Amino acid sequence: MNLSEIVPVKFTGDKMLVLDQTKLPGEQKYLEMTTKEDVFVAIKKMKVRGAPAIGVAAGYGLYISLRDYDGTNLNEFREKAHEVADYLVNARPTAVNLSWALKRMLARLDDFHGSVSGAKKLLFEEADRIRKEDEQSCRKMGEYGLTLLKPGMGILTHCNAGTLATAKYGTSLAPLYLGQEKNYRFRVFADETRPALQGARLTAWELSKAGIDVTLICDDMASIVMKNGWIDAVLVGCDRMAANGDGANKIGTSGVAILAKEYGIPFYMFVPTSTIDYDTPKGDDIEIELRDGREICEMWYKTRMAPVGIKTYNPSFDVTSAEYITAVVTEKGIVYPPYEENLQKLREK
């Protein structure tokens, strides 16, 4: 499979299109985004998901929300842009790339002095730059990540941090794709990743499409495949990393990290520098998104599988403590503990 066939967010002509990931793997359907409400819902309902892809969607989303603005006053246009960004940023609170991309777009706009039409062009160009930079970043993470792996290794994944979650290649799946090009013959075990099943629906789908040996397992099977000696490394992505190296990722990641440490298996978190939130000191300060409990009780069942009225708790993310992370892989290089010190050094590169 050519990775260019899987594009979660793209511009074709003058249309912003989002691959509806809630329909995968059964149907590949693109949705056209025409308003800020379209973009908000696409992010909120996880039609587009994965921190880098959300950032790309936010950039293009800000542009398409403003391209039909018919005023000529640049200050009023700026005010409108800030209003749209304030709206979009609330779609999902944990993935830092959402706010990062919007702040970056607004910063460029605030520094611009010219016509409204010129400002619109600038917003599109900046959104496109965010997408292209993410593709390059993912390629670099794949190259660095591959240096940590050997041919024939057994790899455990959790959630989806592949090309569906980024502009291309993915973060933690990028070394698997590059390894496939070099005939590394990795054996991948993909956690299904409850409750939204991004591992089952997305990771298993894109890896199998690429011809990579992938076996789907339920989340509570991670321990036994580790005990069996089938796992040589764990590769996961990240939606927000605190300054001390604590990393928020899809719910269940912290449990996998604890298991990996118990079994002496390296646990690698792949983190674009855009996902490192230096303004958040530690993981306890990261806001965790709570989602509708119907995702647990109803989403994947023909009839409701839990008692009506039962209380639910459905956090979308958990935070893996830095002590369980063997190394952080970024597009600027591999970072080892102590993270609080070495992530700051990375910031200066």
Buried (B, 14 or more C-beta within 10 A) or exposed (E): BEBEEBBBBBBEEEEBBBBBBBBBBEEEBBBEBBEBEBBBBBBBBBBBBBBBBBBBBBBBBBBBBBBEBEEEEBEEBBEBBBEBBEBBBEBBBBBBBBBBBBEBBBEBBEEBEEEBEEBBBBBBEBBBBBBEBBBEBBBBBBBBBBEBBEEEBBBBBBBBBBBBBBBBBBBBBBBBBBBBEEEBEBBBBBBBBBBBBBBBBBBBBBBBBBEBBBBBBEBEBBEEBBEEEBBBBBBBBBBBBBBBBBBBBBBBBBBBBBBBBEBEBBBBBBBBBBBBBEEBEBBEBBEBBEBEBEBBBBEBEEEEEBEEEEEBEBEBBBBBBBEBBBBBBBBBBBBEBEBBEBBEEBEEE
